[in-house]
């Protein structure tokens, strides 16, 4: 072993040039899109179509467990115009994001839970509901997202001894906050 003090410090070693330097570029880091650990909050409004159109408002809280899978909790409230029932649903379920880490994202979801039907009338009842649909999102910045959602929302309620099914498409648009 040669002591370090006796080593020749003036010698230089020629390192060959990297033959792949022009072909390799490190991935560009983006701060938009879905990623693990995010909390996403959406407020949306739109329409539910049963026998006639109803105004629909929805609040959604989503926790991203991994970049592709999240857990959604949604609350949908309708304001009917033509004698349709007034619904207030609270649903929970998974979401599957197809394009994480990108400005544009498409996701699919399936959720379920209870719904209150005509809570302000004497015919009020509770029913189980299921929702399934898709969302399209555009990241406007690192914090804000434009959120477009379409879903089928349905359940079967006991209406004075008669089973009444409520299945309706819902279209929503709104803004989201990504934390």
MOLINTA-V840434 format. One record per residue. N is the residue number from 1. SS is DSSP state (hx for helix, st for strand, lp for the rest). PSI is psi as a letter, one per 20 degrees, with the letter a starting at -180 (999 if undefined). NEAR is the number of other C-alpha atoms within 10 Angstrom. Layout:
n = <N,N>
ss = <SS,SS>
psi = <PSI,PSI>
near = <NEAR,NEAR>
This chain:
n = <1,2,3,4,5,6,7,8,9,10,11,12,13,14,15,16,17,18,19,20,21,22,23,24,25,26,27,28,29,30,31,32,33,34,35,36,37,38,39,40,41,42,43,44,45,46,47,48,49,50,51,52,53,54,55,56,57,58,59,60,61,62,63,64,65,66,67,68,69,70,71,72,73,74,75,76,77,78,79,80,81,82,83,84,85,86,87,88,89,90,91,92,93,94,95,96,97,98,99,100,101,102,103,104,105,106,107,108,109,110,111,112,113,114,115,116,117,118,119,120,121,122,123,124,125,126,127,128,129,130,131,132,133,134,135,136,137,138,139,140,141,142,143,144,145,146,147,148,149,150,151,152,153,154,155,156,157,158,159,160,161,162,163,164,165,166,167,168,169,170,171,172,173,174,175,176,177,178,179>
ss = <lp,lp,lp,hx,hx,hx,lp,lp,lp,lp,lp,lp,lp,lp,lp,lp,lp,lp,lp,lp,lp,lp,lp,lp,lp,lp,lp,lp,lp,lp,lp,lp,lp,lp,lp,lp,lp,lp,st,st,st,st,st,st,st,st,st,st,st,lp,lp,lp,st,st,st,st,st,st,st,st,st,st,st,st,st,st,lp,lp,st,st,st,st,st,st,st,st,st,st,st,st,lp,lp,lp,lp,lp,lp,st,st,st,st,st,st,st,st,st,st,st,lp,lp,lp,lp,lp,lp,st,st,st,st,st,st,st,st,st,st,st,st,st,st,lp,lp,lp,lp,lp,lp,lp,st,st,st,st,st,st,st,st,st,st,st,st,st,st,st,lp,lp,lp,lp,st,st,st,st,st,st,st,st,st,st,st,st,st,st,st,st,lp,lp,st,st,st,st,st,st,st,st,st,st,st,st,st,st,st,st,st,lp>
psi = <p,p,q,h,h,i,q,o,i,i,p,q,p,p,p,q,q,o,i,j,h,h,h,p,p,q,q,p,p,q,j,r,r,q,r,q,i,q,p,p,p,q,p,q,q,b,q,p,o,d,i,r,q,q,p,p,p,p,p,p,p,p,p,o,g,r,h,i,p,r,p,q,p,q,o,p,p,q,o,q,h,l,j,r,q,p,q,o,q,o,q,p,r,q,q,o,p,h,m,r,k,q,h,p,q,p,q,q,q,p,r,r,a,q,p,p,p,l,h,j,r,i,k,q,r,q,q,q,q,q,q,p,a,q,q,p,q,o,o,h,a,h,h,q,p,p,p,p,p,p,q,p,p,r,r,p,q,o,n,l,i,p,p,p,q,o,p,q,q,p,p,q,q,a,q,q,p,p,999>
near = <3,6,6,8,7,7,9,8,8,6,7,7,6,6,6,6,7,7,8,8,8,7,6,8,8,5,6,6,7,10,14,20,24,27,20,15,13,17,17,20,20,20,18,20,21,19,21,26,16,16,14,12,18,22,18,22,22,20,17,18,17,21,21,21,15,15,18,17,22,24,18,20,18,21,17,19,20,22,17,20,13,11,9,17,21,21,21,20,23,21,20,21,18,19,23,20,23,16,15,20,17,16,18,18,18,16,19,18,20,19,20,21,18,16,25,20,21,16,15,9,10,7,12,17,16,19,19,16,21,22,24,17,18,17,20,17,22,19,22,15,14,14,14,18,24,18,20,19,20,20,20,16,20,19,19,16,21,15,15,10,7,9,10,12,13,17,17,17,16,24,20,20,21,18,18,23,18,19,12>
